[in-house]
């Protein structure tokens, strides 16, 4: 059904823990997205970058 979709992870830039997942299209470049999200390990809002 969703053959052109890939699951990626958002990893914290400070502690490198993967906290969030998202489903994106295969044609989009991986690593381009960076969001400010809450990291449960750091216990604060940090930048999260997209990883595979």
DOMAR-490804 format. One record per atom (N, C-alpha, C): x, y, z; residue number from 1; chain; residue in one letter; atom name. Coordinates in nm, 3 decimals, decimal comma. Layout:
REM residues N
<px->X py->Y pz->Z nr->NUM kette->A rest->a atom->CA> $
...
This chain:
REM residues 52
<px->0,083 py->-0,118 pz->0,000 nr->1 kette->A rest->x atom->N> $
<px->0,000 py->0,000 pz->0,000 nr->1 kette->A rest->x atom->CA> $
<px->0,088 py->0,125 pz->0,000 nr->1 kette->A rest->x atom->C> $
<px->0,183 py->0,134 pz->0,090 nr->2 kette->A rest->x atom->N> $
<px->0,267 py->0,253 pz->0,099 nr->2 kette->A rest->x atom->CA> $
<px->0,410 py->0,215 pz->0,061 nr->2 kette->A rest->x atom->C> $
<px->0,430 py->0,182 pz->-0,066 nr->3 kette->A rest->x atom->N> $
<px->0,560 py->0,132 pz->-0,110 nr->3 kette->A rest->x atom->CA> $
<px->0,665 py->0,242 pz->-0,119 nr->3 kette->A rest->x atom->C> $
<px->0,623 py->0,366 pz->-0,134 nr->4 kette->A rest->x atom->N> $
<px->0,720 py->0,474 pz->-0,147 nr->4 kette->A rest->x atom->CA> $
<px->0,735 py->0,553 pz->-0,017 nr->4 kette->A rest->x atom->C> $
<px->0,716 py->0,487 pz->0,095 nr->5 kette->A rest->x atom->N> $
<px->0,729 py->0,550 pz->0,227 nr->5 kette->A rest->x atom->CA> $
<px->0,841 py->0,484 pz->0,306 nr->5 kette->A rest->x atom->C> $
<px->0,910 py->0,563 pz->0,388 nr->6 kette->A rest->x atom->N> $
<px->1,020 py->0,514 pz->0,471 nr->6 kette->A rest->x atom->CA> $
<px->1,002 py->0,568 pz->0,612 nr->6 kette->A rest->x atom->C> $
<px->1,028 py->0,486 pz->0,713 nr->7 kette->A rest->x atom->N> $
<px->1,023 py->0,530 pz->0,852 nr->7 kette->A rest->x atom->CA> $
<px->1,160 py->0,584 pz->0,891 nr->7 kette->A rest->x atom->C> $
<px->1,163 py->0,708 pz->0,938 nr->8 kette->A rest->x atom->N> $
<px->1,286 py->0,769 pz->0,984 nr->8 kette->A rest->x atom->CA> $
<px->1,273 py->0,804 pz->1,132 nr->8 kette->A rest->x atom->C> $
<px->1,384 py->0,830 pz->1,196 nr->9 kette->A rest->x atom->N> $
<px->1,386 py->0,862 pz->1,338 nr->9 kette->A rest->x atom->CA> $
<px->1,439 py->1,003 pz->1,357 nr->9 kette->A rest->x atom->C> $
<px->1,396 py->1,069 pz->1,464 nr->10 kette->A rest->x atom->N> $
<px->1,451 py->1,198 pz->1,504 nr->10 kette->A rest->x atom->CA> $
<px->1,538 py->1,173 pz->1,627 nr->10 kette->A rest->x atom->C> $
<px->1,667 py->1,207 pz->1,615 nr->11 kette->A rest->x atom->N> $
<px->1,762 py->1,184 pz->1,723 nr->11 kette->A rest->x atom->CA> $
<px->1,804 py->1,316 pz->1,786 nr->11 kette->A rest->x atom->C> $
<px->1,819 py->1,316 pz->1,917 nr->12 kette->A rest->x atom->N> $
<px->1,863 py->1,434 pz->1,991 nr->12 kette->A rest->x atom->CA> $
<px->2,007 py->1,467 pz->1,952 nr->12 kette->A rest->x atom->C> $
<px->2,036 py->1,596 pz->1,932 nr->13 kette->A rest->x atom->N> $
<px->2,172 py->1,635 pz->1,891 nr->13 kette->A rest->x atom->CA> $
<px->2,269 py->1,634 pz->2,009 nr->13 kette->A rest->x atom->C> $
<px->2,220 py->1,637 pz->2,132 nr->14 kette->A rest->x atom->N> $
<px->2,309 py->1,640 pz->2,247 nr->14 kette->A rest->x atom->CA> $
<px->2,342 py->1,499 pz->2,298 nr->14 kette->A rest->x atom->C> $
<px->2,241 py->1,416 pz->2,320 nr->15 kette->A rest->x atom->N> $
<px->2,266 py->1,283 pz->2,376 nr->15 kette->A rest->x atom->CA> $
<px->2,255 py->1,171 pz->2,273 nr->15 kette->A rest->x atom->C> $
<px->2,214 py->1,202 pz->2,151 nr->16 kette->A rest->x atom->N> $
<px->2,204 py->1,107 pz->2,038 nr->16 kette->A rest->x atom->CA> $
<px->2,098 py->0,998 pz->2,057 nr->16 kette->A rest->x atom->C> $
<px->2,005 py->1,017 pz->2,147 nr->17 kette->A rest->x atom->N> $
<px->1,898 py->0,919 pz->2,165 nr->17 kette->A rest->x atom->CA> $
<px->1,789 py->0,942 pz->2,062 nr->17 kette->A rest->x atom->C> $
<px->1,737 py->0,834 pz->2,004 nr->18 kette->A rest->x atom->N> $
<px->1,629 py->0,842 pz->1,907 nr->18 kette->A rest->x atom->CA> $
<px->1,496 py->0,843 pz->1,981 nr->18 kette->A rest->x atom->C> $
<px->1,428 py->0,957 pz->1,980 nr->19 kette->A rest->x atom->N> $
<px->1,307 py->0,974 pz->2,058 nr->19 kette->A rest->x atom->CA> $
<px->1,179 py->0,965 pz->1,977 nr->19 kette->A rest->x atom->C> $
<px->1,181 py->1,007 pz->1,852 nr->20 kette->A rest->x atom->N> $
<px->1,060 py->1,017 pz->1,772 nr->20 kette->A rest->x atom->CA> $
<px->1,078 py->0,945 pz->1,639 nr->20 kette->A rest->x atom->C> $
<px->0,965 py->0,895 pz->1,582 nr->21 kette->A rest->x atom->N> $
<px->0,966 py->0,835 pz->1,450 nr->21 kette->A rest->x atom->CA> $
<px->0,868 py->0,910 pz->1,363 nr->21 kette->A rest->x atom->C> $
<px->0,891 py->0,903 pz->1,231 nr->22 kette->A rest->x atom->N> $
<px->0,799 py->0,964 pz->1,135 nr->22 kette->A rest->x atom->CA> $
<px->0,808 py->0,887 pz->1,005 nr->22 kette->A rest->x atom->C> $
<px->0,701 py->0,894 pz->0,926 nr->23 kette->A rest->x atom->N> $
<px->0,697 py->0,827 pz->0,796 nr->23 kette->A rest->x atom->CA> $
<px->0,703 py->0,935 pz->0,689 nr->23 kette->A rest->x atom->C> $
<px->0,801 py->0,923 pz->0,598 nr->24 kette->A rest->x atom->N> $
<px->0,822 py->1,022 pz->0,493 nr->24 kette->A rest->x atom->CA> $
<px->0,835 py->0,952 pz->0,359 nr->24 kette->A rest->x atom->C> $
<px->0,823 py->1,027 pz->0,251 nr->25 kette->A rest->x atom->N> $
<px->0,840 py->0,974 pz->0,117 nr->25 kette->A rest->x atom->CA> $
<px->0,986 py->0,943 pz->0,088 nr->25 kette->A rest->x atom->C> $
<px->1,011 py->0,845 pz->0,001 nr->26 kette->A rest->x atom->N> $
<px->1,148 py->0,804 pz->-0,031 nr->26 kette->A rest->x atom->CA> $
<px->1,224 py->0,912 pz->-0,107 nr->26 kette->A rest->x atom->C> $
<px->1,157 py->0,995 pz->-0,182 nr->27 kette->A rest->x atom->N> $
<px->1,224 py->1,094 pz->-0,267 nr->27 kette->A rest->x atom->CA> $
<px->1,279 py->1,212 pz->-0,187 nr->27 kette->A rest->x atom->C> $
<px->1,234 py->1,231 pz->-0,066 nr->28 kette->A rest->x atom->N> $
<px->1,282 py->1,342 pz->0,016 nr->28 kette->A rest->x atom->CA> $
<px->1,419 py->1,309 pz->0,075 nr->28 kette->A rest->x atom->C> $
<px->1,506 py->1,406 pz->0,087 nr->29 kette->A rest->x atom->N> $
<px->1,642 py->1,384 pz->0,138 nr->29 kette->A rest->x atom->CA> $
<px->1,639 py->1,358 pz->0,288 nr->29 kette->A rest->x atom->C> $
<px->1,704 py->1,251 pz->0,332 nr->30 kette->A rest->x atom->N> $
<px->1,712 py->1,218 pz->0,474 nr->30 kette->A rest->x atom->CA> $
<px->1,819 py->1,306 pz->0,538 nr->30 kette->A rest->x atom->C> $
<px->1,793 py->1,356 pz->0,656 nr->31 kette->A rest->x atom->N> $
<px->1,888 py->1,439 pz->0,727 nr->31 kette->A rest->x atom->CA> $
<px->1,863 py->1,587 pz->0,711 nr->31 kette->A rest->x atom->C> $
<px->1,764 py->1,624 pz->0,631 nr->32 kette->A rest->x atom->N> $
<px->1,738 py->1,765 pz->0,605 nr->32 kette->A rest->x atom->CA> $
<px->1,653 py->1,829 pz->0,715 nr->32 kette->A rest->x atom->C> $
<px->1,578 py->1,749 pz->0,788 nr->33 kette->A rest->x atom->N> $
<px->1,484 py->1,802 pz->0,886 nr->33 kette->A rest->x atom->CA> $
<px->1,549 py->1,816 pz->1,024 nr->33 kette->A rest->x atom->C> $
<px->1,525 py->1,930 pz->1,089 nr->34 kette->A rest->x atom->N> $
<px->1,571 py->1,953 pz->1,227 nr->34 kette->A rest->x atom->CA> $
<px->1,461 py->2,028 pz->1,301 nr->34 kette->A rest->x atom->C> $
<px->1,413 py->1,971 pz->1,410 nr->35 kette->A rest->x atom->N> $
<px->1,305 py->2,029 pz->1,488 nr->35 kette->A rest->x atom->CA> $
<px->1,346 py->2,042 pz->1,634 nr->35 kette->A rest->x atom->C> $
<px->1,284 py->2,136 pz->1,704 nr->36 kette->A rest->x atom->N> $
<px->1,303 py->2,146 pz->1,849 nr->36 kette->A rest->x atom->CA> $
<px->1,195 py->2,061 pz->1,915 nr->36 kette->A rest->x atom->C> $
<px->1,239 py->1,953 pz->1,982 nr->37 kette->A rest->x atom->N> $
<px->1,147 py->1,862 pz->2,049 nr->37 kette->A rest->x atom->CA> $
<px->1,196 py->1,839 pz->2,192 nr->37 kette->A rest->x atom->C> $
<px->1,109 py->1,780 pz->2,274 nr->38 kette->A rest->x atom->N> $
<px->1,146 py->1,748 pz->2,411 nr->38 kette->A rest->x atom->CA> $
<px->1,220 py->1,615 pz->2,415 nr->38 kette->A rest->x atom->C> $
<px->1,336 py->1,612 pz->2,479 nr->39 kette->A rest->x atom->N> $
<px->1,413 py->1,490 pz->2,496 nr->39 kette->A rest->x atom->CA> $
<px->1,392 py->1,440 pz->2,639 nr->39 kette->A rest->x atom->C> $
<px->1,343 py->1,317 pz->2,652 nr->40 kette->A rest->x atom->N> $
<px->1,315 py->1,262 pz->2,785 nr->40 kette->A rest->x atom->CA> $
<px->1,443 py->1,228 pz->2,860 nr->40 kette->A rest->x atom->C> $
<px->1,551 py->1,204 pz->2,789 nr->41 kette->A rest->x atom->N> $
<px->1,678 py->1,173 pz->2,854 nr->41 kette->A rest->x atom->CA> $
<px->1,746 py->1,299 pz->2,907 nr->41 kette->A rest->x atom->C> $
<px->1,746 py->1,406 pz->2,827 nr->42 kette->A rest->x atom->N> $
<px->1,806 py->1,534 pz->2,869 nr->42 kette->A rest->x atom->CA> $
<px->1,712 py->1,614 pz->2,959 nr->42 kette->A rest->x atom->C> $
<px->1,584 py->1,584 pz->2,952 nr->43 kette->A rest->x atom->N> $
<px->1,479 py->1,651 pz->3,028 nr->43 kette->A rest->x atom->CA> $
<px->1,468 py->1,800 pz->2,991 nr->43 kette->A rest->x atom->C> $
<px->1,486 py->1,832 pz->2,860 nr->44 kette->A rest->x atom->N> $
<px->1,468 py->1,969 pz->2,812 nr->44 kette->A rest->x atom->CA> $
<px->1,444 py->1,967 pz->2,662 nr->44 kette->A rest->x atom->C> $
<px->1,405 py->2,080 pz->2,607 nr->45 kette->A rest->x atom->N> $
<px->1,383 py->2,093 pz->2,464 nr->45 kette->A rest->x atom->CA> $
<px->1,517 py->2,112 pz->2,394 nr->45 kette->A rest->x atom->C> $
<px->1,545 py->2,025 pz->2,297 nr->46 kette->A rest->x atom->N> $
<px->1,670 py->2,031 pz->2,222 nr->46 kette->A rest->x atom->CA> $
<px->1,639 py->2,012 pz->2,074 nr->46 kette->A rest->x atom->C> $
<px->1,737 py->2,040 pz->1,989 nr->47 kette->A rest->x atom->N> $
<px->1,722 py->2,015 pz->1,847 nr->47 kette->A rest->x atom->CA> $
<px->1,729 py->1,865 pz->1,821 nr->47 kette->A rest->x atom->C> $
<px->1,641 py->1,817 pz->1,734 nr->48 kette->A rest->x atom->N> $
<px->1,640 py->1,678 pz->1,694 nr->48 kette->A rest->x atom->CA> $
<px->1,657 py->1,673 pz->1,543 nr->48 kette->A rest->x atom->C> $
<px->1,757 py->1,598 pz->1,496 nr->49 kette->A rest->x atom->N> $
<px->1,783 py->1,583 pz->1,354 nr->49 kette->A rest->x atom->CA> $
<px->1,736 py->1,448 pz->1,305 nr->49 kette->A rest->x atom->C> $
<px->1,700 py->1,445 pz->1,179 nr->50 kette->A rest->x atom->N> $
<px->1,647 py->1,323 pz->1,117 nr->50 kette->A rest->x atom->CA> $
<px->1,759 py->1,225 pz->1,086 nr->50 kette->A rest->x atom->C> $
<px->1,739 py->1,099 pz->1,124 nr->51 kette->A rest->x atom->N> $
<px->1,833 py->0,991 pz->1,094 nr->51 kette->A rest->x atom->CA> $
<px->1,756 py->0,875 pz->1,034 nr->51 kette->A rest->x atom->C> $
<px->1,827 py->0,776 pz->0,984 nr->52 kette->A rest->x atom->N> $
<px->1,760 py->0,658 pz->0,927 nr->52 kette->A rest->x atom->CA> $
<px->1,722 py->0,560 pz->1,030 nr->52 kette->A rest->x atom->C> $
